[in-house]
Amino acid sequence: MQKIKDYVSANTDRFLAELFELLRFPSVSADPKYKEDVIKTAAFVAQKLQDAGADQVEVCETAGYPIVYGEKLIDPKLPTVLVYGHYDVQPADPLELWDTPPFEPTVRDGKIYARGAADDKGQFYMHVKAFEYMMSEQELPCNIKFMIEGEEEVGSSNLGTFVKENKERLSADVIVISDTAMISLEQPSIETGLRGLSYVEVEVTGPNRDLHSGVYGGAVANPATILSKMIASLHDENNHIAIPGFYDDVIELSDAERKALNEAPFDVEEYKADLGINEIWGEAGYSSIERAGTRPTLEVNGLWGGYIGEGAKTVLPSKAFAKISMRLVPNQNSTRITELFQSHFEGIAPKYVKVKVTPHHGGEPVVTPTDSIAYKAAEKALHETFGKMPIPTRGGGSIPIVALFEKELGIKTVLLGFGLDSDNLHSPNEKYGIDNYLKGIETIPLFHKYFTELSK
Amino acid sequence: MQKIKDYVSANTDRFLAELFELLRFPSVSADPKYKEDVIKTAAFVAQKLQDAGADQVEVCETAGYPIVYGEKLIDPKLPTVLVYGHYDVQPADPLELWDTPPFEPTVRDGKIYARGAADDKGQFYMHVKAFEYMMSEQELPCNIKFMIEGEEEVGSSNLGTFVKENKERLSADVIVISDTAMISLEQPSIETGLRGLSYVEVEVTGPNRDLHSGVYGGAVANPATILSKMIASLHDENNHIAIPGFYDDVIELSDAERKALNEAPFDVEEYKADLGINEIWGEAGYSSIERAGTRPTLEVNGLWGGYIGEGAKTVLPSKAFAKISMRLVPNQNSTRITELFQSHFEGIAPKYVKVKVTPHHGGEPVVTPTDSIAYKAAEKALHETFGKMPIPTRGGGSIPIVALFEKELGIKTVLLGFGLDSDNLHSPNEKYGIDNYLKGIETIPLFHKYFTELSK
């Protein structure tokens, strides 16, 4: 559709400038020291929704960080699309690995480098700009609502309450989220499944103080060694997760489903070269695509204990810690998995140490339908913008609120993601392609158009 | 000997005030940010030796931190005692576990709480004050030399060169070191063996960047998990160290030696209560005393990788690290053990990761003779001060330079230590008993007296 293309090219510089402004806020929800910045980001988002033409714009207070709401209701007889996104970002460390400052967006080779560029500022802001276009050009075909939160990276702890208390205000026919990846600009795709998450922190305590490893070493159990042994036992020799009952609720994919998934282009040599690894790894009996998208996993996200400073300290540490997260697949339940982990981990603790398991947060896995009006509208819109039919994929990431929305609001979600797996989400040098950003803005009005038409 | 007792009680307040001044220097040799403080400490020590009456006092520059030298040569025909000590200290972290600031000495229940109180500032400074007494009261019975270094806690990297280049200046009949523990003030003891040390740092690298654990988890090997498995494999089910050849050079103690060692008072319930542990741990077939004093050990001193900050970050880390030290017993060689560790650790690395082993420092184990003049003099001196015959013990700690001195200077060492195992060396709330400090000052002149007499 030429009109939107023209509008985007006429406004490219401003669209980028506004996104850069948004990316300069260090809205790290995990780290209390950024509290003020996170709150400022919410105000900025609200202002931009207002400017684009939204009504009832409100920075809704919660027990944690606020949720920004805005809407444009043009006709109760028309369908309503609820746009969800998040303005908070992952921590930027390790800072020393960034080529340019994480909160000073920099363009290299047509990519915007900044924390949050793809996850999720660059992606939800496409919707704000697409909305601006539809408003200014009288192209808005349906009712639209925005809900942009600030705690997605820390488990959306307060979104559940907000949704429960605002069912009326949030009522819609579909939820659209751009917070996932497509295969490439040449091969658009739509994620149709997301993994759930169970995130825990474990603490292993040995002696009541750090000890001199010469005086006590060999005679007192070392919690760092014990924690290592406990972590080592969590995967068996086939890299299956060795927690009793962990796989009980997993529904194996049909051969047809597996075949379809494995038809997505995947070049193992490119994959290894991109990551700088000699060998891929994973659960025996599954392909890399299946391991990352359709199988539950257990990963150590952080590990620490004893002396980790400069030089050498001969200490037998009092405590050792790990942050461990498990990705869950459809039909697994995060509460149950967290309980299974906790009882197993406490159960394998040797008598020499005390073990504490603290659940951080969780989220439920989902599968989104491929036969829905919303999916077909997304397919049509992507096809038109990219000139190629998108294929369905299974995403390894987790957007726990998709399950929440379905449960609380009874609304299905379509994952209209424009990122790439190589965008370094949660890593140093996170990036988002300028083309991905602009093509996203072009695609979104088409989605609204076709969703409205197909809903008739 | 009443005269020294009187001198000590007359000067107790000053002796404590001077030690406190010394303890206020944060002379942490492991951490570059304390460089200036370490150098200031050397100057302070030199000044105090000068004040006490030493000649040729010099702050000797090295490639690292300086070595403070001083001497009093009264008669070439008399024996010469070389006093060794170190003015550098271990890092103080974890700071939050100190009840009072580590570099602001505080007295509670007759104990001086400060980093370095026992290791080794409080102990080497006893020699400076005992020397002051012998000088001011014309009681110095022999020649005396002082060598106080500033890199003991980081492996005495530059002491070897200094010793090689100063053999003449350092020539002596015995070396006396107060940097070890005795059983108690009621049961004096003399350490007759020290373990050697091999300290390495390992780095396990997986992907070339931190990855999103949702996008890549389950499909790429996690270096934190791999490191855990590798560490877990370093001890077998009997807690023997599972590095081929590790025990080859270990000489088993005779039943008589084991019997003698195990006669030292040891109350396992007290031991567990003091450390707050439910169970003791260690190599099958050995007592706690043997495990800590006579058996080689392998301990994880530090462990880290991934996200260790506040909250949750779903990252698959690029790297994981560990600081690992091995304590060695007589006849083991630190260079050989370091090589064994390195080749074994690299050998067990799975193909998914790259492993780097960096040797930090090492030191050789030693056994000091119990039939020497120096040992007998120490025995006699302790007997007189404490009213009880000291018993020989095997220390678990390492003072690598003891082996160095024997090799380079051909001089044996006597370990005249006045600390206690419960002094929290290398831990928060390090302490040193005021009685230990004062009784040490009383004992040292007696050691010089008897050593000179027995040498005739």
Contacts between the chains, C-beta under 8 A, distances in Angstrom:
chain1	res1	chain2	res2	distance
A	29	B	311	8.0
A	30	B	309	7.3
A	30	B	310	6.0
A	30	B	311	3.4
A	30	B	312	6.4
A	30	B	313	6.5
A	31	B	309	6.7
A	31	B	310	5.3
A	31	B	311	6.7
A	32	B	310	6.7
A	90	B	313	6.1
A	91	B	307	7.1
A	91	B	309	6.1
A	91	B	311	7.8
A	91	B	313	5.7
A	93	B	307	7.4
A	93	B	309	6.6
A	94	B	210	7.1
A	97	B	209	6.9
A	97	B	210	7.6
A	154	B	311	5.7
A	154	B	312	6.3
A	155	B	312	7.0
A	181	B	215	7.5
A	195	B	214	6.4
A	197	B	214	7.7
A	197	B	314	7.3
A	199	B	312	5.0
A	199	B	314	7.1
A	201	B	312	7.9
A	206	B	277	6.5
A	207	B	275	4.2
A	207	B	276	6.3
A	207	B	277	5.7
A	208	B	275	6.1
A	208	B	276	3.3
A	208	B	277	7.8
A	209	B	97	6.8
A	209	B	275	7.8
A	209	B	424	6.6
A	209	B	427	4.9
A	209	B	428	6.0
A	209	B	429	7.3
A	210	B	94	7.0
A	210	B	97	7.6
A	210	B	426	6.9
A	210	B	427	4.6
A	210	B	428	6.6
A	211	B	275	7.4
A	211	B	426	7.4
A	211	B	427	6.0
A	212	B	397	6.7
A	212	B	424	8.0
A	212	B	425	4.3
A	212	B	426	4.3
A	212	B	427	6.7
A	213	B	297	7.6
A	213	B	299	4.6
A	213	B	301	6.0
A	213	B	325	6.1
A	213	B	327	7.2
A	213	B	426	7.5
A	214	B	195	6.4
A	214	B	197	7.7
A	214	B	327	6.0
A	214	B	395	7.6
A	214	B	396	4.8
A	214	B	397	3.4
A	214	B	398	5.5
A	215	B	181	7.5
A	215	B	292	6.5
A	215	B	395	7.9
A	215	B	396	5.1
A	215	B	397	5.9
A	215	B	421	5.5
A	215	B	425	6.5
A	216	B	275	7.6
A	216	B	292	6.2
A	216	B	396	7.4
A	217	B	292	7.1
A	217	B	297	4.4
A	217	B	299	4.5
A	217	B	325	7.8
A	217	B	327	5.7
A	217	B	396	6.6
A	218	B	282	5.6
A	218	B	283	6.6
A	218	B	291	4.4
A	218	B	292	5.7
A	218	B	295	5.7
A	218	B	296	7.8
A	218	B	297	3.4
A	218	B	299	7.5
A	218	B	327	6.9
A	218	B	396	7.3
A	219	B	280	6.4
A	219	B	281	7.0
A	219	B	282	5.0
A	219	B	288	4.6
A	219	B	291	4.2
A	219	B	292	4.2
A	219	B	396	7.9
A	220	B	275	6.3
A	220	B	277	6.5
A	220	B	280	6.8
A	220	B	281	5.9
A	220	B	282	7.8
A	221	B	277	7.3
A	221	B	279	7.5
A	221	B	281	3.7
A	222	B	299	5.4
A	222	B	300	5.7
A	224	B	231	7.7
A	224	B	300	4.0
A	224	B	302	7.5
A	224	B	303	4.6
A	224	B	322	7.7
A	225	B	231	6.2
A	225	B	232	7.6
A	225	B	234	7.9
A	225	B	235	7.0
A	225	B	299	7.4
A	225	B	300	5.2
A	227	B	228	7.4
A	227	B	303	7.7
A	228	B	227	7.4
A	228	B	228	4.1
A	228	B	229	7.7
A	228	B	231	4.0
A	228	B	232	4.9
A	228	B	300	7.2
A	228	B	303	7.3
A	229	B	228	7.6
A	229	B	231	7.8
A	229	B	232	4.2
A	231	B	224	7.7
A	231	B	225	6.3
A	231	B	228	4.0
A	231	B	229	7.9
A	231	B	232	7.8
A	232	B	225	7.6
A	232	B	228	4.8
A	232	B	229	4.2
A	232	B	231	7.8
A	232	B	232	3.9
A	232	B	233	7.8
A	233	B	232	7.8
A	234	B	225	7.9
A	235	B	225	7.0
A	275	B	207	4.2
A	275	B	208	6.1
A	275	B	209	7.8
A	275	B	211	7.4
A	275	B	216	7.6
A	275	B	220	6.3
A	276	B	207	6.2
A	276	B	208	3.3
A	277	B	206	6.5
A	277	B	207	5.7
A	277	B	208	7.8
A	277	B	220	6.5
A	277	B	221	7.3
A	277	B	352	6.5
A	278	B	351	5.6
A	278	B	352	6.9
A	278	B	354	8.0
A	279	B	221	7.5
A	279	B	351	4.8
A	279	B	352	5.0
A	280	B	219	6.4
A	280	B	220	6.8
A	280	B	352	8.0
A	281	B	219	7.0
A	281	B	220	5.9
A	281	B	221	3.7
A	281	B	352	4.8
A	282	B	218	5.6
A	282	B	219	5.0
A	282	B	220	7.8
A	283	B	218	6.6
A	288	B	219	4.6
A	291	B	218	4.4
A	291	B	219	4.2
A	292	B	215	6.6
A	292	B	216	6.3
A	292	B	217	7.1
A	292	B	218	5.7
A	292	B	219	4.1
A	295	B	218	5.7
A	296	B	218	7.8
A	297	B	213	7.6
A	297	B	217	4.4
A	297	B	218	3.4
A	299	B	213	4.6
A	299	B	217	4.5
A	299	B	218	7.5
A	299	B	222	5.4
A	299	B	225	7.4
A	299	B	314	7.9
A	299	B	316	5.6
A	300	B	222	5.7
A	300	B	224	4.0
A	300	B	225	5.2
A	300	B	228	7.2
A	300	B	305	7.7
A	300	B	306	6.5
A	300	B	317	7.7
A	301	B	213	6.0
A	301	B	306	5.3
A	301	B	307	5.6
A	301	B	312	7.4
A	301	B	313	6.0
A	301	B	314	6.0
A	301	B	315	5.3
A	301	B	316	7.4
A	301	B	317	7.4
A	302	B	224	7.5
A	302	B	305	7.1
A	302	B	306	3.9
A	302	B	307	4.2
A	302	B	308	4.7
A	302	B	309	8.0
A	302	B	313	7.1
A	302	B	315	7.6
A	302	B	317	7.4
A	303	B	224	4.6
A	303	B	227	7.7
A	303	B	228	7.3
A	303	B	303	6.1
A	303	B	304	6.4
A	303	B	305	4.8
A	303	B	306	5.9
A	303	B	308	7.4
A	303	B	320	6.3
A	304	B	303	6.4
A	304	B	304	4.5
A	304	B	305	7.7
A	304	B	308	4.3
A	305	B	300	7.6
A	305	B	302	7.1
A	305	B	303	4.8
A	305	B	304	7.7
A	306	B	300	6.5
A	306	B	301	5.3
A	306	B	302	3.9
A	306	B	303	5.9
A	306	B	323	7.1
A	307	B	91	7.0
A	307	B	93	7.4
A	307	B	301	5.6
A	307	B	302	4.2
A	307	B	323	6.4
A	308	B	302	4.7
A	308	B	303	7.4
A	308	B	304	4.3
A	308	B	321	7.5
A	308	B	323	7.6
A	309	B	30	7.2
A	309	B	31	6.5
A	309	B	91	6.1
A	309	B	93	6.6
A	309	B	302	8.0
A	310	B	30	5.9
A	310	B	31	5.2
A	310	B	32	6.6
A	311	B	29	7.8
A	311	B	30	3.4
A	311	B	31	6.7
A	311	B	91	7.9
A	311	B	154	5.6
A	311	B	360	7.5
A	312	B	30	6.5
A	312	B	153	8.0
A	312	B	154	6.2
A	312	B	155	6.9
A	312	B	199	5.0
A	312	B	201	7.9
A	312	B	301	7.4
A	312	B	323	6.5
A	312	B	325	7.3
A	312	B	360	4.5
A	312	B	361	6.5
A	313	B	30	6.4
A	313	B	90	6.0
A	313	B	91	5.7
A	313	B	153	7.9
A	313	B	301	6.0
A	313	B	302	7.1
A	313	B	323	7.4
A	313	B	426	6.7
A	314	B	197	7.3
A	314	B	199	7.1
A	314	B	299	7.9
A	314	B	301	5.9
A	314	B	325	5.4
A	314	B	398	7.8
A	314	B	426	6.1
A	315	B	90	8.0
A	315	B	301	5.3
A	315	B	302	7.6
A	315	B	426	5.2
A	315	B	427	7.2
A	316	B	299	5.6
A	316	B	301	7.4
A	317	B	300	7.7
A	317	B	301	7.4
A	317	B	302	7.4
A	320	B	303	6.3
A	321	B	308	7.5
A	322	B	224	7.7
A	323	B	306	7.1
A	323	B	307	6.4
A	323	B	308	7.6
A	323	B	312	6.5
A	323	B	313	7.5
A	325	B	213	6.1
A	325	B	217	7.9
A	325	B	312	7.3
A	325	B	314	5.5
A	327	B	213	7.3
A	327	B	214	6.0
A	327	B	217	5.7
A	327	B	218	6.9
A	351	B	278	5.6
A	351	B	279	4.8
A	352	B	277	6.5
A	352	B	278	6.9
A	352	B	279	5.0
A	352	B	280	8.0
A	352	B	281	4.9
A	360	B	311	7.5
A	360	B	312	4.5
A	361	B	312	6.5
A	395	B	214	7.6
A	395	B	215	7.9
A	396	B	214	4.8
A	396	B	215	5.1
A	396	B	216	7.4
A	396	B	217	6.6
A	396	B	218	7.3
A	396	B	219	7.9
A	397	B	212	6.7
A	397	B	214	3.4
A	397	B	215	5.9
A	398	B	214	5.5
A	398	B	314	7.8
A	421	B	215	5.5
A	424	B	209	6.7
A	424	B	212	8.0
A	425	B	212	4.3
A	425	B	215	6.5
A	426	B	210	6.9
A	426	B	211	7.5
A	426	B	212	4.3
A	426	B	213	7.5
A	426	B	313	6.7
A	426	B	314	6.1
A	426	B	315	5.3
A	427	B	209	5.0
A	427	B	210	4.6
A	427	B	211	6.1
A	427	B	212	6.7
A	427	B	315	7.2
A	428	B	209	6.1
A	428	B	210	6.6
A	429	B	209	7.4
